[in-house]
């Protein structure tokens, strides 16, 4: 036990006293804030899309083109890409002579070819037909994922509905009374503190999602640190001396626990700073978010699953790294495990929409995914048997991973040559035999 503690302290202090650790403490909150604020900032700084409306229906002021233009000018726009409303542009002379959608399409292509790409030309909405069979075509200079289709479809659907109601004899006032009416639903739940479901009640689920992402990030980063440390010791032959001085289990667990303590130190520092900052802010979303993490023991569960996840993956990474002569070999073996850890993130996102999905509940009991998915199940009130089963399976798997990692570490420390997955398994089994 004393040697285990000495190895743990060595690994812990080796990273704690480096400038990189202090730099990470400062940069991590900045990177997190940038990831939240940067998309909004980019959206606000992006120029508003331009739009040309070509109405070939011949309906004049009552046509769909005039309706869409009025909605844009009055700011009655709903489904906007990136929250940016389009700006209307006058139809150029080269497009005004088109009489059919096909002719308009050919004219738009020639217009784009002559316009250039910097700045990009405006989008062109070509309308033809009638309210019963409206032909709407949106031409864009680039085939982007985000365009104006959603907003324009809503506007044209409203126009078609109002036109048909007017043909049935309804007045404009009656149409506005019908289309403007709506019903809002207020959600209630006995699980809510106030009875009425608010964002505060949903914050634990969002906090569980954020913490799950954080766990994956930390376990990936920590496993990479373990990988690098073991490969350096093996390439410098230090590992051979260490194996003769301490038991392989002490060496492996000392490395894993040392880096785990390092991450707990960083988390403690960040959590303390967040609490101090939140305490100085007025009552609002920030304080509610902090309470969502602290209430219900979510922070304690996060630390618990971080420890088990780190032991699980760290032991495997350390065992594999013991067979590698270079970081490149280690990365080739570690890549499949790293990709495996990304699967729970996809399930967590889906779990916010379907928390009771049988697939999610089964995946939360799958030990490699339990440290990440069980947090979401806890936030959703998982039954005691599910939590106990998940923890038991994860504990058994972690113990098995430590045992396998120790055997691989012992065998790899005294093995020469490049890493090979099948040779790793064969040599480990021969060692046990």
N, C-alpha and C positions, 0 to 999 in steps of 0.2 A: 504493500500500500504506500509506503514511503517513496519508493521509486516511481510509482504512478504519479504521486503528487509532485515530485521533482520534475518529471517529464511534462506534466500539465502546466506547472509554473513556467518552465522554460519556453514552451510553445506560446503560452499566454503573453509573457513579457516580450518575446521576440517580435510580436506584432503590435503590442500595446505601445511600446516605446518608439515606434517608427513614425515619421512625419505623415506617412500615408494614412494611418489610422485616424489621426486628428483631422487630416484633410477630408477623409470620408465622412466624419461626423458633421463637418460644415457643409460639404457639397451635397450630401444626400437630401436634406430638407430643401435645398435650393433646386435640385433636380426634380424632386417630387412636386414642388410648387410650380416649376416651369411646365411640367407635364400636364398640370391641371389648367394653368392660365394661358399657356401658349396657344392652344387651339382657338380659344376665344379671341385672343389678341390678333392672331393671323386672320380670323374671320372679319374682325372690325377693320383691319388695315387693307383687306382685299378690296379692289374696286368693284363697284356694283355692276352686275351683268347688264348689258344693253340688249334691247329687244325691238325688232321691227315687226309690226303687225300688218299682214296683207289679207284683207277681207275680200274674198272673191264671191261671197254669197249674194251680193246685190241687195242686201236688206238695209243698207244705209245706217242711220242712227240706231235702228232697232236690231242691228246685226250683232253677231258675237264679237267682232273686232272692236266695235265701239264699247261693248260691255266690258271686255277685258281691259281696254285702255282706261275706262273710267275707274275700274277697281284699282288699277295700279296708281293712277293719279291721286285717288282719295286715300290711298294707304290701306285699303281693305284687302290685304293679302295675308294668307294663312300659311300654307305649307311652303316655306321659302328655303332654298338651299343655303346653309350656313347663316341663316337669319338675314340675308341681304335681299332687299326688294329690287326688281329690275328697273331700269331707266328706259323710258320710251324714246325711240329714235325715229325721225321722219323717214318715210320710205323713199329711197333714192330713185332717180329717174330711170335707171337701168332695170329696176324691178317693177315699176308702176305699169308697164305695158302688158304684163302677163295676164292672161284671162283664164287659164286652167291650172290646176295643181301641178301637172307635169311640166307645163311651160314655166311656171314659177320655179320649180326645182332646177331646171336647166339655167334659168337666169340667176338663181342664187349661187349655183356652182361657179358660174362665170364671175359673179360679183366677188366671191371669196378668193378666187384665183387672182383677180386684179387687186384686191384689197391688201393682201399680205397677211402676216401672222403676228406682227409686233407693232402696235397693240393688236390683239385679236379682234376680228370684225364682230358685229352684234349677231345674236341669234335671230332667226326669222321664223315667225309663226304664220303659216299659210292656212287659211280657212276657206272651205267651199262646201256646197251642199245646202242642207236645210236643218231645222231643229230636230226633225225626226231621223235624219241621216247625215250628221255633220262629219265632214272629212277634215281632220285637223292634222297638220304635219309641222313638226318643229325641226328646223334646220339649224345645226350648230357647227361652228368651224372645227371643233375638236370633239372627239367621242369621249366625253368625260363621264365619270360615275355620277357626279352631282350635276344636275341640270335643272331647267325650269319646268320639266314635264309635270311634276306633282302639283305645283301651284296652278299651272295653266289648266290642267285637267279639272281641278276643283272649280275654277272660275267658269269654264265652259259648261260644266255640269249644272252649275247654278243658272246659267243663261238658258240652257235647254229646258230646265224644269220650269223656269218662270215663263218662257215662251209658250210652252204647252199649257200651262195653267191659264195664261191670258187667252189662248185660243178657245178655252172652255167657258169664257165669259167672265172670269174673275177680274176685278179691278186691281190696279197696282197696289192700293192700300191693303186689300185683302191678301194679295200675294205676299206682301211684306209681313203682314200679321202671321201668316202661316209659316213662311220660311224663317222668320225671325224668332219664332217661339222655340223653346227648348226645355229640357228637363235635366237638372243636375242631380247627381246621386251623391249622398253623403255616406261614407263608409263608417260603420260602427263595429266594435269587437269587444268582447269581455276582456281580452288580453291587453286592451289599451288602458292606460292609467286614467284617462279622462272619458273613456267610453267612445269618443269620436276618434277615428283613425287619422293620424296626422303624419307628417314627415318624421317627427320625433319617434313615432312607433316603428317606422321602417328603417330608422338609422342603424339598429343592431345588425340587420341583414347587410346593409351597405358597408358597415364597419367590418363584418366578417369577410366580405369580398375583398376589401382593402388589405386586411391582415393576411388573408390567404395568399394574395399576390406578394406581400412582403415576405412571407415564409419561404415561398419558392425562390425569391430573389436571394435571400440570405443563405438558404441551403445550397443553392447553386454556387454562390460566391465562396462559401466556406468549403465546399467540396473541391473547388478549384484550388483554394489555398492548400488544402491537404495534399492534393495531387502534386502540386509544385514542390511542396516540402519533401515528400517522400522521394520523388524523382531526383531532386538535388542530392539527397543523402545517399541514394543508390549510386548515382553517377560518380560521386566523390568517395565511395566505399565507406562512408561513415556508418551506413546502416549495418554493415557486417560487424563493426565494433559494438554498436548499440545492442545487437541481438545477443552478443556474448555477455553483456553487462546487465541486461534486464529481460524479463519475459516478453515475448512478442505481444501478448495481450496488454501488458502495461505500456509498451511502446505505442501500440495502435490507439488504445483508449486515452492515453495521455495526450496524443496529438489531437484527437477528435474533441475531447473535453476541454483542452486548452483553447482551441479556436471557438468552441461553443461559449465558453466563459467570456471570450473577447466580444462576441456578438451580444451577449447579455449585458455586458458593460456599455456597449454602444446604444443598445435599446434603452437601458436605464437612463443614460444621459439625455437621449432624445425625448423620452417620456417625461422626465423631470422638466426639461426646458419647455415642452408643450404645455404641461400643467401650469407652469409659472406664467406663460404668455396668455393662456386661456383665462387664468384667474384675474388678469388685468383688463380683459376685454369686457364690454357690456354683454348683457344677456343676449344670446343669439345662436346662430347655427354652429359657431365654433365650439361654444360651451356644450351645446347639446351633443355634438359629435364626440367630444371628449367623454361625456357621461355615457354615451352609447358603448364606448370601448370599455369603460371601467365597470359599468353596471352589468350584472349577470355573470361576472367572472370571466368575461371574454378575454381580458388581458392575461389572466392566469392560465386559461386554457391554451392561449396562443403560446405562452412560454412552455407549457407542458408538451404540446405537439411539436414545437420547435426542437426541444431536447430529443424527443424520440425520432423525429425526422432526421435530425443531424446525426444521431447515432446510427440510424439505418443506412443512410446514403453515405455518410462519412466513412463507415467501416468498409463498405464495398469499394469506394473510391481508393481508400488507402491500400486495400488488398490488391487491387488491380495495379496501382501505381508501383507496387513493390516489384513488379515484373518488367517495368519499363526502363529503358536506358535513356530515352530522350523525352522531352515534353510532347513531341509530335506523336510518339507511340502512345503516350498516356491519353492524349486527347482523342485519338482514334478509338480507344477502348471506352472512354468516358462519354463520348457523344451519344450513343444509344440510351444511356441512363439519363442524360440531360434532356433528351427529347421526350423520354417517358414522363419526366416531371412537368412537362408543358401540357399534358393531356388534362390533368385536374383543373387547370385554369379555364379551359374551354367548358368543362362541366360546371364550374362555379358560375360562369356567366349564364349558362342555360338554367342553372338551378334557381336563379333569382326569379325567373318566369314560371318555373315548374318545380317548386321545392319538394313536392311529394312524389316526384317522378320515380318509378321503380328503378330506373337505370342509375339515377343519382344516389338513391339509398343503397343500392348494391355496391356502387363504386366507392361509397364512403366506408364500406366494410372491407374493401380490398386494401390490405396493409400498405402498399406503396403510395396509395392515394389518401389514406385516412388522415395524415397530418394536415392536409389541405382542405379536404371536403367536409370533415366532421365539424369544423368550425361553423360552417353554414347550417348544418343540421342542428347544432346546439342552439344557434340563434333562432332557428325555427321551432324549437321546443321538441327535440328528438326524445323518444321514450327512453327510459332508463336501460331497458334490455338492449336497445340498439347501441347506445353509448358504451355499455359494458362489453358487448360483443366486439365492437370496433377496437376498443382499447386493448382487450385481451389478444385479439388476433395481431394487432400491431406490436404488442409487447413480445409475443412469441416470435414474430418475424424479425423484429429487431435483435432479439437474442440470437436467432439463427444467423442473421447477417453478421453480427459481431464474431460469432464462432467461425463462420466461413472466412471473414476478413482476416482473422488472426491466423488461420491455417495458411491462407494465401500469402499473408505478410511473412510468416515464418519460412515458407517454401521459396517465395520470391526473393527474399533477402540473400539467400545463398545460391541463387540460380543465375547463371551467366547467359547472355544472349538476349535477343529481341523478344518482345511479348507476343504470345499467341494464345488465344482464348482456350483452345482445346488443350494445349500443353499446360496451361495454368490448372485446369481441372484435373488432368492426368497426374501432374506432379503433386498436387495437393492430396489426391486420393492415395497415391503411392506413399506419401509421407505418413498418412494416417495408418496405412496398412503395415 
